[in-house]
């Protein structure tokens, strides 16, 4: 897993850290997948500050994971399927990858899945939790297909997803294969007494099928 962030320099060697999403590595050389919207929502003037943090060594006594941060660059966007292929710029470095990309066309409603990512990572960092990776266990609640050809467009899971979860790999609990990518959330805007709108998440998360990753990856080879 990788954590995609912006680290904008401030005065006195301080940095403003904004965590934008999650990604997962698919090649030892550091190619990784995230959502297209994670990249597209970054203002062009701030792209120079983008980077990825990758889990590194672990302090067994303190049960702490140390992260290594690298620069990154965009290789390819698939905006139709909300996917982005990016490259970690770590010369000579080798990275651990997800085990296997599965065939999402085989999933059915009721299948159990899990996704791993960094939800609300900026908020948790500001609260003193540090970088916090979380795992969610849920179920596929609905499958949506394209009307044009019947191909799998996206599927819904019965849990809410949060900012920072975008780009998280969705694993089949049966096979351990990656069969999707967390792409979005569904929520309701409820007016509060002070005139502001409260964002109330529904137990519905939107996931894109992993089938399109292979095509995205082949384009750059």
C-alpha positions as CSV (number, residue, x, y, z in Angstrom):
1,X,0.0,0.0,0.0
2,X,1.1,3.6,-0.6
3,X,-0.1,6.8,0.8
4,X,-0.4,9.7,-1.7
5,X,0.2,13.1,-0.2
6,X,1.1,16.7,-0.8
7,X,3.8,18.3,1.4
8,X,3.9,22.0,0.8
9,X,6.8,23.9,2.4
10,X,6.1,26.6,4.9
11,X,8.3,29.0,6.9
12,X,10.9,27.7,9.5
13,X,11.3,24.4,7.6
14,X,7.7,23.4,8.4
15,X,5.4,21.5,6.0
16,X,1.7,21.5,5.4
17,X,0.8,17.8,4.8
18,X,-2.4,16.9,3.0
19,X,-3.1,13.2,2.4
20,X,-5.0,12.7,-0.8
21,X,-5.6,9.0,-1.2
22,X,-4.4,5.4,-1.2
23,X,-2.7,3.3,-3.9
24,X,-1.2,-0.1,-4.4
25,X,2.0,-1.3,-6.1
26,X,1.7,-3.6,-9.0
27,X,5.4,-3.9,-10.2
28,X,8.6,-4.3,-8.3
29,X,9.9,-1.2,-10.1
30,X,7.3,0.9,-8.4
31,X,4.3,1.3,-10.7
32,X,1.2,1.7,-8.7
33,X,-2.5,2.2,-9.2
34,X,-4.8,4.8,-7.6
35,X,-8.0,6.7,-8.7
36,X,-7.9,9.2,-11.5
37,X,-9.8,11.7,-9.4
38,X,-7.1,11.5,-6.7
39,X,-4.6,12.9,-9.2
40,X,-7.0,15.2,-11.0
41,X,-8.2,17.0,-7.9
42,X,-4.7,18.3,-7.2
43,X,-4.3,21.9,-8.5
44,X,-1.7,22.0,-11.2
45,X,0.4,24.5,-9.3
46,X,0.7,22.0,-6.4
47,X,1.6,18.9,-8.4
48,X,5.3,19.6,-7.7
49,X,4.7,18.7,-4.0
50,X,3.1,15.3,-4.7
51,X,4.8,12.2,-3.2
52,X,4.1,8.7,-2.0
53,X,4.9,7.2,1.4
54,X,5.7,3.4,1.3
55,X,5.8,1.2,4.4
56,X,9.4,0.4,5.3
57,X,11.0,-1.0,8.4
58,X,9.0,-2.0,11.4
59,X,10.0,-1.5,15.1
60,X,8.9,-4.7,16.6
61,X,9.2,-3.5,20.2
62,X,7.1,-0.4,19.6
63,X,4.9,-2.0,16.9
64,X,5.6,1.0,14.7
65,X,6.0,1.1,10.9
66,X,8.4,3.6,9.4
67,X,7.5,5.0,6.0
68,X,9.8,6.0,3.2
69,X,8.7,8.9,1.0
70,X,9.4,9.2,-2.7
71,X,8.6,11.5,-5.5
72,X,6.1,10.2,-8.1
73,X,5.0,10.9,-11.6
74,X,1.9,10.2,-13.6
75,X,2.1,7.5,-16.4
76,X,-1.5,7.1,-17.6
77,X,-5.0,8.2,-16.8
78,X,-8.2,6.2,-17.5
79,X,-10.8,8.8,-16.5
80,X,-13.8,6.6,-17.8
81,X,-12.9,3.9,-15.2
82,X,-11.4,6.4,-12.6
83,X,-8.0,4.8,-12.7
84,X,-4.5,6.2,-12.7
85,X,-1.2,4.5,-13.2
86,X,1.8,6.2,-11.5
87,X,5.5,5.6,-11.0
88,X,7.5,5.8,-7.8
89,X,10.8,7.6,-8.5
90,X,13.1,5.5,-6.4
91,X,16.1,4.7,-8.5
92,X,17.2,1.1,-7.9
93,X,14.6,0.4,-5.2
94,X,12.5,-2.7,-5.3
95,X,9.0,-2.7,-3.9
96,X,6.5,-5.3,-2.6
97,X,3.5,-5.8,-4.8
98,X,-0.1,-7.1,-4.4
99,X,-0.2,-10.8,-5.0
100,X,-2.6,-11.0,-7.9
101,X,-5.2,-9.1,-9.9
102,X,-8.4,-11.2,-10.1
103,X,-11.3,-11.2,-12.5
104,X,-14.0,-9.0,-11.1
105,X,-16.5,-10.2,-13.7
106,X,-16.9,-13.3,-11.6
107,X,-18.1,-11.5,-8.4
108,X,-21.7,-11.8,-7.3
109,X,-23.8,-10.0,-4.8
110,X,-23.2,-11.3,-1.4
111,X,-19.4,-12.0,-1.9
112,X,-17.3,-11.0,1.1
113,X,-14.5,-8.5,0.4
114,X,-12.0,-6.4,2.4
115,X,-10.2,-3.2,1.5
116,X,-7.1,-1.7,3.0
117,X,-6.3,2.0,2.9
118,X,-5.8,5.3,4.7
119,X,-9.3,6.8,5.4
120,X,-9.4,10.2,7.0
121,X,-5.6,10.1,7.1
122,X,-5.1,13.8,7.3
123,X,-7.6,14.2,10.1
124,X,-6.1,11.2,12.0
125,X,-2.6,12.7,11.5
126,X,-3.7,16.0,13.0
127,X,-5.3,14.2,15.9
128,X,-2.0,12.6,16.8
129,X,-2.6,9.1,15.5
130,X,0.2,9.3,13.0
131,X,-0.1,7.4,9.7
132,X,-2.9,4.9,10.2
133,X,-3.7,2.0,7.8
134,X,-7.1,0.4,8.3
135,X,-8.9,-2.7,7.0
136,X,-12.6,-2.8,6.3
137,X,-14.5,-6.1,5.9
138,X,-17.7,-5.9,4.0
139,X,-19.9,-7.4,1.4
140,X,-20.8,-6.7,-2.3
141,X,-24.3,-5.4,-2.1
142,X,-25.0,-4.5,-5.7
143,X,-23.4,-4.9,-9.2
144,X,-23.9,-2.3,-11.9
145,X,-23.3,-3.1,-15.5
146,X,-23.0,-0.9,-18.6
147,X,-26.1,-0.8,-20.7
148,X,-24.1,-0.7,-23.9
149,X,-22.3,-4.1,-23.6
150,X,-23.2,-5.6,-20.2
151,X,-19.6,-5.2,-18.9
152,X,-19.1,-4.6,-15.2
153,X,-19.1,-0.9,-14.6
154,X,-18.8,-0.8,-10.8
155,X,-20.0,-2.5,-7.7
156,X,-21.3,-1.3,-4.4
157,X,-20.2,-2.5,-0.9
158,X,-22.2,-2.3,2.3
159,X,-20.0,0.1,4.2
160,X,-19.2,3.8,3.9
161,X,-15.9,4.9,2.5
162,X,-14.1,8.1,3.6
163,X,-11.8,10.7,2.2
164,X,-8.4,9.0,1.8
165,X,-9.9,5.6,1.0
166,X,-9.9,6.4,-2.7
167,X,-7.5,4.0,-4.5
168,X,-7.6,1.3,-1.8
169,X,-7.4,-2.2,-3.2
170,X,-10.5,-4.4,-2.7
171,X,-9.6,-8.0,-2.0
172,X,-11.7,-11.2,-2.3
173,X,-11.7,-12.9,1.1
174,X,-12.0,-16.2,-0.7
175,X,-9.0,-15.9,-3.0
176,X,-6.9,-13.0,-1.7
177,X,-6.9,-11.5,-5.2
178,X,-7.5,-7.8,-5.8
179,X,-10.8,-7.5,-7.6
180,X,-11.6,-3.8,-7.3
181,X,-10.5,-0.3,-6.3
182,X,-12.4,1.9,-3.9
183,X,-13.6,4.9,-5.9
184,X,-16.2,6.9,-4.1
185,X,-18.8,7.3,-1.4
186,X,-22.5,8.0,-1.2
187,X,-23.7,10.4,1.4
188,X,-26.4,12.9,2.3
189,X,-26.1,16.6,2.9
190,X,-28.2,17.4,6.0
191,X,-28.7,21.1,7.0
192,X,-27.5,21.9,10.6
193,X,-29.0,24.6,12.9
194,X,-26.0,26.9,12.2
195,X,-26.7,26.9,8.5
196,X,-23.9,24.6,7.6
197,X,-24.3,21.2,5.8
198,X,-23.4,18.0,7.6
199,X,-22.1,15.2,5.3
200,X,-23.8,12.0,6.7
201,X,-22.2,8.9,5.1
202,X,-24.4,6.1,3.9
203,X,-23.4,2.5,4.2
204,X,-22.7,2.4,0.5
205,X,-19.2,2.5,-1.1
206,X,-18.5,2.6,-4.8
207,X,-15.8,0.3,-6.2
208,X,-14.4,0.0,-9.7
209,X,-13.5,-3.4,-11.1
210,X,-9.9,-4.4,-11.3
211,X,-10.2,-5.8,-14.8
212,X,-9.2,-2.5,-16.3
213,X,-5.8,-2.4,-14.5
214,X,-4.2,-4.8,-17.0
215,X,-5.1,-2.7,-20.0
216,X,-3.8,0.4,-18.2
217,X,-0.6,-1.3,-17.4
218,X,0.0,-2.7,-20.9
219,X,-0.2,0.8,-22.5
220,X,3.1,1.8,-20.8
221,X,5.1,-1.3,-21.5
